[in-house]
Amino acid sequence: MPVEVSEREAEVLAAVGAHLSNAQIASRLHISVRTVESHVSSLLRKYAVADRRALAALASLPAAELSTDGLTGLPAARTSFVGRATEREAVLEAFGGSRLVTLLGPGGVGKTRLAVVAAPALPYGGAFVDLAPVRAEFVAQAVAAALGVVEGPQQPLKEALAERLGQGRSLLVLDNCEHLLDEAAGLADWILSICPGSRILATSRARLGLPGERIVHVEPLPLAGDATVLFIDRAAAADPGFAADRAVVREICARLDGMPLAIELAAARSAALGSDGLLRALEDRLRLLTGGRGAAERHRSLRAVVGWSHDLLDEEERALLRRLAVFAGGFDLDAATVVNHDAAAAATADVLGRLVDNSLVIRLAQGRWRLLETVRDYAAERLHDSGELPAVRERHLRWAAETAAALESLGDGAWQEDFDAVVDDLRAALAGAEGRGAVQHRLARSLARLCYARRFLVESLETFKQAARHAADPLEACRDLHSAAACTYLVADGGRQVIDLLTSAAERADAAGDGDLMAVSLAAAAVTTARNPGWHGVEMPHERLLELVAQARAAGDPRDPVVAAWLAAADAWIASAEPYSADVDLARAAVAAARETGDPVLVSSALDCLISGLSAAGRLRAAQRVSRERLTLLESMSRADPPAAPEIMDALHMAARCAIVTGDLPEALELARLAEADELAGADQYFVSANNLVLTLALRGDFDEALRLANAAWDGWQRVGRPITGMMVPLVVVPAFVHGVRGDEPGHRTWRARVEQIGGGVFRHSTLAGFAEARVAVHAGRMGDAAALVEHLFSDGTNLFFRAYARAAGAELAVVAGLPDAAARLEAAEPAAEENAWAAACLARARGRLLGDRGHVEAAVEEWARVGARFERACTLLLLPGRAEEGRAELAALGCA
C-alpha cells in the first residue's frame, strides 16, 4: 500500500531529501521549526524507517525507481546526437550480464556523449558524476554531492553512500575515470560489493580492472555515414548556408580519423574557410603525421587539430584559453575575468563568446562554461610555456579565497549548489598553495567551514588542520586547531586525534604568548577526556588530567570569563577518578561561570556536567529538569558551527535518556522523536536517538513500531559491515524482549544471540539485557535461572541509567519465583524506584503479588496508565479478578500470549 502523506508532508519530505536543515525547511516553507519537527516525526512513523538518514534516502526513491529520468547531474545536450546505435545497444546488452560496464576509448571519441544518451535508457535512477575536475582523494565526495548524500555523525562518507545506494536499484555514471583509476575502481568495487541493486556505467581511456567488468569499445565514427552527418550538422550550425560536396566532407573526416571532437573543431572553422579551404588547411597541418591508423596516431591527429584550432585564434583568444586551463572544473564570467589579468568583464565576455563559437569552450547552464579535457590539457601546456603560470595560479588562489568567503557569508541561504559547482577548484587552489599567508589561510579556513556545513566532515577536519599550517599568526592556527578538535566529535575514530589537536593548540598559544588561550586549550583537553572516557579507545590516567588542569590554571588569568568557565568545568569533571561522576557543587559553579561568558555552547557543556553529577548521585529527576533547561539553548546555537553541533546532538540525546531513566515515558517519547527528526541527532551513525526511541516504544508496549525500527537499524549496520559494539545494546535487547513476551522462541533466540555478540557470550551481561530477561521470565513463567538473574540485577556493577528498571524487575522476579529474600529485594529496590515512575509501578505490582494486596495492584494499574505502559498495564490487569479478561484482550492486541 502506498503511504499517504499530506501536501505539506510531501514538501517536507522533498526538503529532507535535499538535506536541508529544519531551520532551512522552515524558512523555505514559511512555517515554524517546531512544525517541521512534527512533520518529520510523522513521516518517520508513516514510512516506518529508523532515522532521518533513511527518510532522506527514501525521498529520492520513487523517481529513481519508477522513471528513466531519475539521473541527477546529467549534462543537458546543446547539440544533436549523431549515430552510435550499435554502441547504445551494446550498453543495454552488457548490463544484462554485468553490473559494471565501461565505455572504453581515446579522448575525443565521444564516450561522455554516448554515456549521456545511453544512461537514461536504463531502468534505474541515480546520478551522473563528472570526475574530470576531481582530485583523487575526493572521488567519494563528488559522488556524494551528485547523489545529495552527506556524512552522518560518526559515519564515513562511503558508508553514507552505501546506505543511499543500498535502498534499491540505482545507476552511477562515472565519467572520465582515467586520471584516477585506482580511486574510481576502489569506490566502484565498494559500492558493487555492498549494494546489490547498484549498477555503474564508467567512461575511461583505460579499464577499471574489476572482476566482472564488461567493456564496450567506443571507436571513431564511420566515415561514410555518421562522421559525415556530424560534420555537416555542426558546420550548418556555424554557417546556416553551408553546402559542400559530401566527398570532400568525407575526405575531411578521413583526415580527422572520424574522431568526433576533431570533427566538431574543424566544422566550427568551415564558415571562415569553406570545405575546400578547410581540407587544404588540414592536409598542411597533418602531412607530417604518417604511419598506421592505430590509437596513438588518432590521438596525435586529434592533438594536431586542437593545436591547429588554437593557432587560428588571435592573441586575446589564445591568452584567455590558456589562462582558463587553471580551472579544474567549470567557471563563470567573474572567475574568467579574474584569471584574465583582471581585464574588463565585457572584454572577457566577448573573447569567451568567440572561443565558444570555435568549440574550444563549452557553455553550460546558468552562466557557466568549461573546457573539454582534451582542450584543457593542450591549453595547460600553453600556459606553462607562456611563463604566466605562477601569476595565473596566484589570481586563481585569490579568486578561490574570495569565492569561499562569499559562500560562507550566505549562512543558511541557498549556497550548497553554488558550493558544489566550485568546490573542485577551491580544493585545487588550496592544494597548490604553499607556505603561510593570509590568502591561503583564508581559503583553507573558509573551505573547512563550508565542508563542515556541507557535512563533508572528515574533509572539514583535515582542512582545518591545513588552515593551521597556512596560518602566519600562531593564534589563528590555535583557533583552527580548536575547530578541528570540535570536528572530531562527528568523525568516526575522531577521538584518537582530539587530545593531540588541543595540546598542539596549547603549544601554538604558548608560542604566541597568549596564556589565556593556552589555558582554554589545556582545560578543553581535560574536559573532553573526562566527559568522554574511553572514547574510541583513548584513555588518559586521572593523574594526567590533574596535570593538564594545573598547567591550565598556571597559564591563564582566572579573571577572564572564558578561562574561568573552562577551569570551573575541568574542576567539576575531574573531581573524581570515576567516569561520569562530576561533582555536583563544582558543576553548579561551572554553570554559573559559563553563564558569565554568554556562550550557549559553554553553558550547554556545563549543564551536561551537572546532569552527570546529579545522575551519579542518584538524583535522576533533578538531572531530567536540567536536561530540559539545556534544550532551551538549542535555538541559539548554529548547526554549521563545529563546537555547537556536537552540543546540539548531545543535548537532544541526553534529554530523551534522562526522561527514560525516570520512567517518564510520555516525555521520553516526545523527546526521542524530536531527536530522531533532527538533521544532526537523527543522523548519528551510532543510533543513539534510535536507541532511545526503540527502548521507549518497547517500554510503552508499542512493539510493532519498535521491531520495525530495530530491524531497520540492524540491517543498516550490517549492510556497511560495521562491527557490533555496545552502542547497539538497546536496539538488540528490545527485539529479544518483544519476541520473548510474545512467545516467539525462534525470534527470541536470534536476538539473544546478537546480544551475546556484544556481551561476551552472556545474554544478561548488560543491565538492560538482564532487565529484559527478567521481564520475559516473569511473563512466561521461566523460573529456572531466577536466583542468579536476580543476583545479577542487584549487583553493584549495574548501569546507573537502567538500575531502577533492573532492580524493580529483579525484585518482582524474586517474588514470583518464591525466593526467600524476595521481601528484602523489594526493600532494596525502593530507593532507586523513588526516582523512576516505571520502577515504582513495578514494585507496587510486586508488593501486591507478595502480600496478596489488591490495593497495591490497582495502584500499579493506575501508574502504568499514567506513564503510558500498555503492556505492563495489561499484565497487571491479569492479577485482578474481574479484570483479567480485559488484560488478556489488551495483550492479544499487542501480539502477546
C-alpha positions in Angstrom: 0.0 0.0 0.0 1.4 3.5 -0.9 2.0 5.7 2.1 -0.5 8.6 2.3 1.1 11.9 3.1 -0.3 15.4 3.0 0.9 18.0 0.5 2.9 19.8 3.3 4.4 16.5 4.4 5.4 15.8 0.8 7.1 19.2 0.7 9.0 18.5 3.9 10.0 15.0 2.6 11.5 16.6 -0.5 13.4 19.1 1.6 14.7 16.4 3.9 15.8 14.5 0.7 17.7 17.7 -0.3 19.5 17.6 3.1 18.1 20.9 4.2 18.2 21.6 8.0 14.9 22.0 9.9 15.6 25.7 10.0 16.2 25.9 6.3 13.0 23.9 5.7 11.0 26.2 8.0 12.3 29.3 6.2 11.6 27.9 2.7 8.0 26.8 3.6 7.3 29.7 5.9 6.4 27.6 8.9 7.9 27.2 12.3 10.8 24.9 13.1 8.6 23.0 15.6 6.1 22.4 12.8 8.9 21.0 10.7 9.9 18.7 13.5 6.3 17.5 13.8 6.1 16.7 10.1 9.4 14.9 10.1 8.3 12.8 13.1 5.1 12.0 11.3 7.0 10.9 8.2 9.3 8.7 10.2 6.3 6.9 11.6 4.4 6.7 8.4 7.3 5.2 6.4 8.4 3.1 9.4 12.1 4.0 8.8 14.7 4.1 11.5 16.0 7.6 11.2 16.3 10.8 9.2 19.1 9.3 7.0 16.7 6.6 5.8 14.0 9.2 5.3 16.3 11.3 3.2 17.3 8.3 1.0 13.6 7.4 0.7 12.8 10.9 -0.6 14.6 10.2 -3.8 13.5 6.6 -4.4 10.1 7.0 -6.2 11.6 9.0 -9.1 14.7 6.8 -9.2 12.8 3.6 -9.2 9.8 4.3 -11.4 11.1 6.6 -14.2 14.1 6.8 -16.5 14.7 10.5 -15.9 15.9 10.0 -12.3 19.5 10.6 -13.1 20.7 13.7 -11.4 23.5 15.8 -12.8 23.0 14.5 -16.3 24.5 17.2 -18.7 21.9 18.9 -20.8 22.6 18.4 -24.5 23.1 21.6 -26.5 23.6 19.9 -29.9 22.1 16.9 -31.6 23.4 13.4 -31.0 24.6 11.6 -34.1 24.9 7.8 -34.6 26.1 5.2 -32.1 23.1 3.0 -32.4 25.3 -0.2 -32.2 27.1 1.1 -29.1 23.9 2.0 -27.4 22.5 -1.5 -27.9 25.8 -2.9 -26.7 25.5 -1.0 -23.4 22.0 -2.4 -22.8 23.2 -5.9 -23.6 26.2 -5.5 -21.4 24.1 -4.6 -18.4 22.2 -7.8 -18.9 25.2 -9.8 -17.7 27.2 -7.4 -15.6 26.7 -4.6 -13.0 29.8 -2.7 -14.2 30.1 -1.5 -17.8 33.0 0.7 -19.1 32.8 2.7 -22.2 36.4 2.5 -23.4 38.1 4.7 -25.9 40.6 7.5 -26.5 40.0 11.2 -25.6 37.7 13.0 -28.0 36.0 9.9 -29.3 32.6 10.7 -27.7 32.4 8.5 -24.6 30.7 11.1 -22.5 28.1 11.9 -25.1 27.4 8.2 -25.5 27.0 7.8 -21.8 24.7 10.7 -21.5 22.4 9.2 -24.2 22.7 5.6 -23.1 22.2 6.0 -19.3 18.5 7.3 -19.4 17.6 4.2 -21.4 18.4 2.0 -18.4 15.6 1.4 -15.9 17.5 2.9 -12.9 17.7 6.2 -11.2 20.9 7.6 -9.7 23.5 10.2 -10.7 25.9 11.3 -13.4 29.3 12.2 -11.9 31.9 14.1 -13.9 35.3 13.1 -12.4 37.3 15.2 -14.8 37.9 18.1 -12.3 38.1 15.9 -9.3 41.3 15.2 -7.3 42.0 11.6 -6.4 41.2 12.0 -2.7 37.7 13.5 -3.4 36.1 10.9 -5.6 33.7 9.8 -2.9 32.7 13.5 -2.2 32.0 14.0 -5.9 29.7 11.0 -5.9 28.1 12.1 -2.7 27.4 15.6 -3.9 25.8 14.3 -7.1 23.5 12.0 -5.0 22.8 14.6 -2.4 24.4 12.4 0.3 26.2 13.8 3.3 28.2 12.2 6.1 26.3 11.5 9.3 28.0 11.9 12.7 30.5 9.1 13.2 29.6 7.8 9.7 32.3 7.6 7.0 31.2 9.0 3.7 31.5 5.7 1.9 29.0 4.2 4.4 26.6 7.0 3.7 26.9 6.3 0.0 26.2 2.6 0.6 23.2 3.5 2.7 21.8 5.6 0.0 22.6 3.2 -2.9 21.5 0.2 -0.9 17.9 1.3 -0.7 17.0 -0.1 -4.2 18.1 -0.1 -7.8 20.4 2.6 -8.8 22.8 3.7 -11.5 26.0 5.7 -11.2 27.7 7.1 -14.3 31.3 7.8 -13.5 32.6 9.9 -16.3 36.3 10.5 -17.1 37.9 7.9 -14.8 41.3 7.6 -16.5 43.2 10.1 -14.3 42.2 8.4 -11.0 41.7 4.8 -12.0 42.7 3.4 -8.6 40.4 5.6 -6.6 37.4 5.3 -9.0 37.9 1.5 -9.2 38.1 1.3 -5.4 34.9 3.2 -4.9 33.1 1.2 -7.6 34.2 -2.1 -6.1 32.9 -1.0 -2.6 29.6 0.1 -4.0 29.0 -3.0 -6.1 30.0 -5.2 -3.1 27.8 -3.5 -0.6 24.8 -2.5 -2.7 23.5 -5.4 -4.8 20.9 -3.3 -6.6 23.5 -0.8 -7.9 24.9 -0.6 -11.5 27.9 1.5 -12.7 28.5 2.9 -16.1 32.1 4.2 -16.4 33.8 6.1 -19.2 37.6 5.9 -19.4 40.6 5.6 -21.6 41.7 2.6 -19.6 39.8 -0.3 -17.9 38.9 -0.1 -14.2 40.2 -3.7 -13.9 37.5 -5.0 -11.6 36.1 -8.6 -11.8 33.0 -8.8 -14.0 33.7 -5.5 -15.8 32.2 -5.5 -19.3 33.9 -3.4 -21.9 32.0 -1.5 -24.7 34.6 -0.2 -27.1 33.9 3.3 -28.5 35.5 3.7 -31.9 35.8 6.6 -34.2 32.6 7.3 -36.3 32.2 5.5 -39.7 33.4 7.9 -42.3 30.8 7.4 -45.0 27.9 7.7 -42.5 27.9 9.2 -39.0 31.1 11.1 -39.3 29.9 12.9 -42.4 26.5 13.6 -40.9 28.1 15.0 -37.7 30.3 17.4 -39.7 27.5 18.7 -41.9 25.3 19.2 -38.8 28.0 21.2 -36.9 29.1 23.1 -40.0 25.5 24.2 -40.6 25.2 25.3 -37.0 28.3 27.6 -37.6 27.1 28.7 -41.1 23.4 28.1 -41.9 24.2 28.5 -45.6 26.9 25.8 -45.5 26.9 23.5 -48.5 29.7 21.1 -49.6 30.3 18.1 -51.7 29.9 15.0 -49.5 33.0 13.5 -51.0 35.0 16.5 -49.7 33.3 16.2 -46.3 34.1 12.5 -46.2 37.8 13.3 -47.0 37.9 15.9 -44.2 36.5 13.3 -41.8 39.0 10.8 -43.0 41.8 13.3 -42.3 40.4 13.6 -38.8 40.2 9.8 -38.4 36.4 10.0 -37.7 37.1 11.5 -34.2 34.0 13.4 -33.1 35.8 16.2 -31.2 38.2 16.8 -34.1 35.3 16.9 -36.5 33.5 19.5 -34.3 36.5 21.7 -34.0 37.1 21.6 -37.8 33.4 22.2 -38.6 33.5 25.3 -36.4 36.0 26.8 -38.9 34.1 25.8 -42.0 32.2 29.2 -42.1 35.6 31.0 -42.5 37.5 28.6 -44.7 34.9 26.7 -46.7 35.1 23.0 -47.1 37.8 23.1 -49.7 39.9 25.6 -47.8 39.4 23.5 -44.7 40.6 20.4 -46.4 43.8 22.1 -47.6 44.5 23.5 -44.2 44.1 20.1 -42.6 46.3 18.5 -45.2 49.1 21.0 -44.4 48.7 20.6 -40.7 48.6 16.8 -40.7 51.0 16.0 -43.5 53.8 15.1 -41.0 51.6 12.5 -39.3 52.2 9.4 -41.3 52.0 5.7 -40.4 49.3 3.5 -39.2 45.8 4.3 -38.0 46.0 3.0 -34.5 45.0 4.7 -31.2 48.3 6.5 -30.9 48.0 8.0 -34.3 44.4 9.0 -33.8 45.5 10.8 -30.6 48.2 12.6 -32.4 45.9 13.7 -35.1 43.3 15.0 -32.6 46.1 16.9 -30.8 47.2 18.3 -34.1 43.6 19.6 -34.8 43.4 21.1 -31.3 46.7 22.8 -32.0 45.6 24.0 -35.4 42.4 25.4 -33.9 44.5 27.2 -31.3 46.9 28.6 -33.8 43.9 30.2 -35.7 43.0 32.2 -32.7 44.0 35.8 -32.2 46.3 36.7 -29.3 43.4 37.8 -27.0 41.7 34.4 -27.6 44.9 32.4 -27.1 45.7 34.2 -23.9 42.2 33.6 -22.4 42.2 30.0 -23.4 45.5 29.2 -21.8 44.5 31.1 -18.6 41.2 29.2 -18.4 43.2 26.0 -18.1 43.9 26.8 -14.5 40.3 25.9 -13.6 39.8 22.3 -12.6 36.1 22.5 -13.4 33.6 25.0 -14.7 33.8 28.8 -14.2 31.6 31.8 -14.5 32.4 35.2 -16.1 33.6 36.7 -12.9 36.1 33.9 -12.4 37.3 34.1 -16.0 37.8 37.8 -15.7 39.9 37.4 -12.5 42.4 35.0 -14.2 42.4 37.1 -17.4 44.7 39.6 -15.7 41.6 41.4 -14.3 40.6 42.5 -17.8 37.2 44.2 -18.1 34.3 41.8 -17.8 32.8 42.9 -21.1 36.1 42.3 -22.9 36.5 38.9 -21.3 32.9 38.0 -22.2 33.5 38.9 -25.8 36.6 36.7 -26.1 34.8 33.9 -24.2 32.0 34.0 -26.7 34.4 33.7 -29.6 36.0 30.6 -28.0 32.6 29.1 -27.7 31.9 29.7 -31.3 35.1 27.9 -32.2 34.0 24.9 -30.0 37.1 25.3 -27.7 35.0 26.3 -24.7 31.7 24.6 -23.8 28.8 26.7 -22.5 27.0 25.1 -19.5 23.7 26.1 -17.9 23.3 29.0 -15.5 26.0 31.2 -16.9 28.9 28.8 -16.6 31.5 27.4 -19.0 34.2 24.7 -19.1 36.9 23.3 -21.2 36.8 19.8 -22.6 39.6 17.7 -21.0 41.5 17.3 -24.3 41.4 21.1 -24.9 42.3 21.8 -21.3 45.3 19.6 -21.4 46.6 21.4 -24.5 45.8 24.8 -23.1 47.6 23.9 -19.8 50.8 23.2 -21.8 50.5 26.6 -23.5 50.0 28.2 -20.1 53.1 26.5 -18.7 55.2 27.5 -21.8 54.0 31.1 -21.6 55.6 31.8 -18.3 52.3 33.1 -16.9 51.5 30.0 -14.8 52.7 31.5 -11.4 50.7 34.7 -11.9 47.6 32.9 -13.1 47.8 30.5 -10.2 48.0 33.4 -7.8 44.9 35.0 -9.3 43.1 31.7 -9.2 44.0 31.4 -5.5 42.8 34.9 -4.8 39.5 34.1 -6.7 39.1 30.9 -4.7 39.6 32.7 -1.3 37.1 35.4 -2.2 34.6 32.9 -3.6 34.8 30.7 -0.5 34.4 33.7 1.8 31.4 34.8 -0.2 29.7 31.4 0.1 30.5 31.3 3.8 28.7 34.6 4.3 25.5 33.3 2.9 24.9 31.3 6.1 21.6 29.3 5.9 21.0 30.7 2.4 20.9 28.7 -0.8 24.7 28.1 -1.0 25.1 24.4 -1.4 24.5 24.2 -5.2 26.9 27.1 -5.8 29.4 25.4 -3.4 29.2 22.1 -5.3 29.8 23.9 -8.6 33.1 25.4 -7.4 34.4 23.0 -4.7 36.8 21.2 -7.1 38.5 24.5 -7.9 38.6 25.6 -4.2 40.3 22.3 -3.4 42.7 22.6 -6.4 43.7 26.1 -5.4 44.3 25.1 -1.8 46.3 22.1 -2.9 48.6 24.3 -5.0 49.1 26.9 -2.2 52.4 26.9 -0.4 53.7 28.3 2.8 52.0 30.6 5.2 50.0 33.6 4.1 46.7 35.5 4.6 45.1 34.4 1.3 45.8 30.7 1.5 44.9 30.7 5.2 41.6 32.5 4.5 40.8 30.0 1.8 41.6 27.0 4.0 39.5 28.2 6.9 36.5 29.1 4.7 36.7 25.8 2.8 36.9 23.9 6.1 33.8 25.7 7.4 31.9 25.2 4.2 32.8 21.5 4.2 31.5 21.2 7.8 28.2 22.9 6.9 28.0 20.6 3.8 28.7 17.7 6.1 31.9 16.6 4.4 33.1 16.1 8.0 36.4 14.3 7.5 37.4 16.8 4.8 36.5 19.6 7.2 38.7 18.2 9.9 41.7 17.8 7.6 41.1 21.2 6.1 41.0 23.0 9.5 44.4 21.3 10.2 45.6 22.5 6.8 44.4 26.0 7.7 46.5 25.9 10.9 49.6 25.0 8.8 48.9 28.0 6.5 48.3 30.5 9.3 51.0 33.1 9.7 49.7 34.0 13.1 50.0 31.3 15.8 46.8 32.4 17.5 44.9 31.9 14.3 46.5 28.5 14.0 45.4 27.8 17.5 41.8 28.7 16.7 41.9 26.4 13.6 43.1 23.5 15.7 40.2 24.1 18.2 37.8 23.9 15.2 39.5 20.7 14.1 39.2 19.3 17.6 35.4 20.1 17.6 35.1 18.2 14.3 36.4 15.0 15.8 33.1 14.6 17.8 31.3 13.9 14.5 34.1 11.9 12.7 34.5 8.2 13.0 37.5 7.4 15.3 37.9 11.2 15.8 38.6 10.6 19.5 42.1 9.4 18.6 43.0 12.9 17.4 41.3 15.3 19.7 43.9 15.4 22.5 46.8 15.9 20.1 44.9 18.7 18.4 44.1 20.5 21.7 47.6 20.1 23.1 49.1 21.3 19.8 46.7 24.3 20.1 48.1 25.0 23.5 51.6 24.9 22.2 50.7 27.5 19.5 49.1 29.7 22.1 52.2 29.4 24.3 54.4 30.3 21.4 52.3 33.4 20.8 52.5 34.4 24.4 48.7 34.0 24.9 48.3 32.3 28.3 44.6 32.6 28.3 44.2 30.7 25.0 46.7 28.2 26.2 44.7 27.7 29.4 41.5 27.2 27.4 43.2 24.6 25.2 44.6 22.5 28.1 41.4 22.7 30.1 39.4 21.7 27.0 41.7 18.7 26.6 40.9 17.7 30.2 37.2 18.3 29.9 36.9 16.4 26.6 38.7 13.4 28.0 36.8 13.3 31.3 33.5 13.9 29.6 34.1 11.1 27.1 36.0 8.4 29.0 37.4 5.7 26.7 36.1 7.5 23.6 37.3 5.4 20.7 39.7 3.5 23.0 41.5 6.7 24.1 42.3 6.5 27.8 44.1 9.1 30.0 45.2 8.5 33.6 43.4 10.6 36.1 46.8 12.0 37.2 47.5 13.3 33.7 44.1 15.1 33.8 45.0 16.7 37.0 48.4 17.8 35.5 46.6 19.3 32.5 44.3 21.4 34.7 47.2 22.5 36.8 49.1 23.7 33.7 45.9 25.5 32.5 45.5 27.2 35.8 49.1 28.4 35.8 48.9 29.7 32.3 45.6 31.6 32.3 44.1 34.6 34.0 41.1 33.3 36.1 39.6 36.8 35.8 38.9 36.2 32.2 35.3 34.8 32.0 36.1 32.2 29.3 39.2 31.0 31.1 37.2 30.8 34.4 34.4 28.9 32.7 36.8 26.2 31.3 38.7 25.9 34.6 35.5 25.5 36.5 34.2 22.8 34.2 37.5 21.0 34.3 37.5 21.1 38.1 34.0 19.6 38.2 34.7 16.8 35.7 38.0 15.6 37.3 37.0 15.9 40.9 36.5 12.1 40.9 38.5 9.5 39.1 35.3 7.6 38.4 33.8 8.1 35.0 30.6 10.2 34.6 30.9 11.3 38.2 31.2 15.1 38.1 31.0 16.9 41.5 27.5 18.4 41.8 28.6 21.6 43.7 31.5 22.2 41.4 29.3 21.6 38.4 26.9 24.2 39.6 29.8 26.6 39.9 30.8 25.7 36.3 27.3 26.5 35.1 27.4 29.9 36.8 30.8 30.6 35.3 29.7 29.6 31.8 26.7 31.9 32.1 29.1 34.8 32.6 30.5 34.2 29.2 27.2 34.4 27.4 28.3 31.5 25.2 25.4 29.0 24.8 27.9 26.2 23.9 29.8 26.6 27.1 26.6 26.8 29.1 25.3 23.6 27.5 28.6 21.9 28.2 28.5 22.9 31.9 24.8 21.8 32.2 25.9 18.4 30.9 28.4 18.3 33.6 25.7 19.0 36.2 23.5 16.3 34.6 26.3 13.8 35.0 26.9 14.7 38.7 23.2 14.6 39.6 22.8 11.2 37.8 25.8 9.8 39.6 24.3 10.9 42.9 21.0 9.1 42.0 19.1 12.4 41.7 17.6 11.4 38.4 14.6 13.7 38.4 16.8 16.7 39.1 19.0 15.6 36.2 15.9 15.5 34.0 15.0 19.0 34.9 18.5 20.2 34.0 18.3 18.4 30.7 15.1 20.3 29.9 16.9 23.6 30.6 19.7 22.5 28.3 17.2 22.1 25.4 16.3 25.8 25.7 19.8 26.7 24.4 19.5 24.9 21.1 17.9 27.7 19.2 20.8 30.0 20.0 23.4 27.6 18.6 24.4 27.2 14.9 24.5 23.8 13.4 27.1 24.9 11.0 29.5 25.7 13.9 31.8 22.8 14.8 31.8 23.4 18.6 27.9 23.8 18.6 26.9 20.8 16.5 28.0 18.1 19.0 26.4 20.0 21.9 23.1 20.1 20.0 23.3 16.3 19.4 24.2 15.5 23.0 21.5 17.8 24.4 18.8 16.0 22.4 20.1 12.6 23.2 20.6 13.2 26.9 17.2 14.9 27.3 15.5 11.8 26.0 17.7 9.4 28.0 17.0 11.4 31.2 13.3 11.0 30.6 13.7 7.3 30.1 15.7 6.8 33.3 13.0 8.5 35.4 10.3 6.4 33.7 8.7 9.4 32.2 7.7 7.6 29.0 5.4 10.3 27.5 8.2 12.9 27.7 10.8 10.3 26.6 8.7 9.5 23.5 8.3 13.2 22.6 12.0 13.9 23.0 13.2 10.7 21.3 11.0 11.6 18.3 12.4 15.1 18.4 15.9 13.8 18.3 15.1 11.3 15.6 13.7 14.1 13.4 16.7 16.3 13.9 19.1 16.5 11.0 22.1 16.1 13.3 20.9 13.8 16.2 18.8 11.7 13.8 21.8 11.0 11.6 24.0 9.7 14.3 25.6 6.5 13.0 25.7 5.0 16.4 21.9 5.2 16.5 21.8 6.9 19.9 18.5 8.6 19.0 17.1 5.3 17.6 18.2 3.5 20.8 16.2 6.0 22.9 13.2 5.8 20.6 13.1 2.0 20.3 13.6 1.5 24.1 10.8 4.0 24.9 8.5 2.3 22.4 9.2 -1.1 23.9 8.6 0.2 27.5 5.3 1.6 26.3 4.2 -1.6 24.6 4.4 -0.1 21.1 6.0 -3.4 20.0 5.4 -3.4 16.2 7.0 0.0 15.7 9.9 -0.9 18.0 10.6 -4.0 16.0 10.4 -2.2 12.6 12.9 0.4 13.7 15.3 -2.1 15.4 15.3 -4.3 12.3 15.9 -1.4 10.0 18.8 -0.2 12.2 20.3 -3.6 12.4 20.1 -4.1 8.7 21.7 -0.8 8.0 24.5 -1.5 10.4 25.1 -4.9 8.9 25.0 -3.7 5.3 28.0 -1.4 5.7 29.9 -4.1 7.7 30.2 -2.2 11.0 31.5 -4.3 13.9 28.8 -5.0 16.6 29.5 -2.8 19.7 27.9 -1.8 22.9 26.3 1.2 21.2 23.8 -1.3 19.7 22.6 -2.8 23.1 19.1 -1.2 23.3 18.5 -1.8 19.6 19.3 -5.5 20.0 17.9 -6.1 23.5 14.5 -4.7 22.6 13.7 -7.3 19.9 14.8 -10.1 22.2 12.4 -8.8 24.9 9.5 -8.3 22.4 9.9 -11.7 20.9 10.2 -13.2 24.4 7.0 -11.8 25.8 5.2 -12.7 22.5 6.2 -16.3 22.9 8.2 -16.3 19.7 11.1 -18.6 20.6 13.0 -18.5 17.3 12.9 -14.7 17.3 13.9 -14.6 20.9 16.9 -16.9 20.4 18.0 -15.0 17.3 18.2 -11.6 19.1 19.6 -13.2 22.3 22.5 -14.5 20.2 23.0 -11.0 18.8 23.1 -9.5 22.3 25.7 -12.2 23.2 27.9 -11.0 20.4 28.1 -7.7 22.4 28.1 -9.2 25.9 30.9 -11.8 25.5 28.6 -14.8 25.3 26.4 -14.0 28.3 22.9 -12.6 27.4 22.4 -10.8 30.7 25.9 -9.3 30.7 24.4 -5.8 30.3 22.0 -4.4 32.8 19.4 -3.7 30.1 19.6 -7.3 28.8 19.2 -8.7 32.3 16.2 -6.4 32.9 14.6 -7.7 29.6 15.3 -11.3 30.6 13.7 -10.8 34.0 10.5 -9.4 32.4 10.4 -12.3 29.9 10.9 -14.8 32.8 8.0 -13.4 34.8 5.7 -13.2 31.8 6.5 -16.7 30.6 6.9 -18.3 34.0 10.5 -19.3 33.5 11.9 -19.5 37.0 14.8 -21.9 36.5 17.6 -19.3 36.5 15.7 -16.7 38.7 18.1 -16.7 41.6 21.2 -16.0 39.5 19.4 -13.4 37.4 18.2 -11.6 40.5 21.6 -11.6 42.0 23.0 -10.0 38.8 20.3 -7.3 38.7 21.2 -6.2 42.2 24.9 -6.2 41.7 26.9 -3.0 42.2 28.0 -3.1 38.6 24.6 -2.4 37.1 24.4 0.5 34.7 23.3 3.7 36.5 20.8 4.7 33.9 18.9 1.4 34.0 19.5 0.5 37.6 15.9 1.4 38.8 14.4 -0.8 36.0 16.8 -3.7 36.7 16.2 -3.8 40.5 12.4 -3.4 40.2 12.2 -6.2 37.7 14.6 -8.3 39.7 12.6 -7.8 42.9 9.4 -8.8 41.1 11.1 -11.9 39.7 12.2 -12.8 43.2 8.6 -12.6 44.4 7.2 -14.7 41.5 9.9 -17.3 41.9 9.3 -17.5 45.6 12.9 -16.7 46.5 13.4 -16.5 50.3 14.9 -13.0 50.0 12.0 -11.5 48.0 10.9 -9.1 50.7 14.4 -7.9 51.2 14.8 -7.4 47.4 11.7 -5.2 47.4 13.1 -3.0 50.1 16.5 -2.8 48.4 14.9 -1.7 45.2 12.8 1.1 46.8 15.4 3.9 46.8 16.0 3.6 43.1 12.3 3.4 42.4 11.7 6.7 44.1 13.4 8.4 41.1 11.6 6.3 38.4 7.9 6.1 37.8 8.1 2.8 35.9 10.0 1.1 38.6 7.6 2.4 41.3 4.7 0.9 39.4 6.6 -2.4 39.0 7.3 -2.5 42.8 3.7 -1.8 43.6 2.7 -4.7 41.5 5.4 -7.0 43.1 4.3 -6.0 46.6 0.7 -6.7 45.7 1.8 -10.2 44.5 3.8 -10.8 47.7 1.1 -9.6 50.1 -1.9 -10.5 48.1 -3.0 -6.9 48.4 -5.4 -5.8 45.7 -4.8 -2.1 46.6 -1.2 -2.3 45.5 -2.1 -4.0 42.3 -4.8 -1.4 41.5 -2.3 1.4 42.2 0.1 -0.2 39.8 -2.6 -0.3 37.1 -3.2 3.4 37.5 0.5 4.3 37.4 1.1 2.2 34.3 -1.8 4.0 32.6 -0.2 7.4 33.7 3.2 6.6 32.1 1.6 5.0 29.1 3.0 1.5 29.6 0.2 -0.6 27.8 1.9 -3.9 28.1 2.7 -3.6 31.8 -0.9 -2.4 32.5 -2.3 -5.4 30.7 -0.1 -7.8 32.6 -1.2 -6.2 35.9 -4.9 -6.5 35.0 -4.4 -10.3 34.8 -3.9 -10.2 38.6 -7.2 -8.5 39.3 -10.3 -10.8 39.5 -12.9 -9.3 37.2 -10.5 -7.5 35.0 -8.3 -10.4 33.8 -10.3 -10.7 30.5 -9.6 -7.0 29.8 -5.9 -7.7 30.4 -6.0 -10.7 28.0 -7.7 -8.7 25.3 -5.1 -6.0 25.6 -2.2 -8.5 25.4 -3.7 -10.1 22.4 -3.9 -6.7 20.7 -0.2 -6.3 21.4 0.6 -9.7 19.9 1.4 -11.3 23.2 0.4 -14.7 24.5 
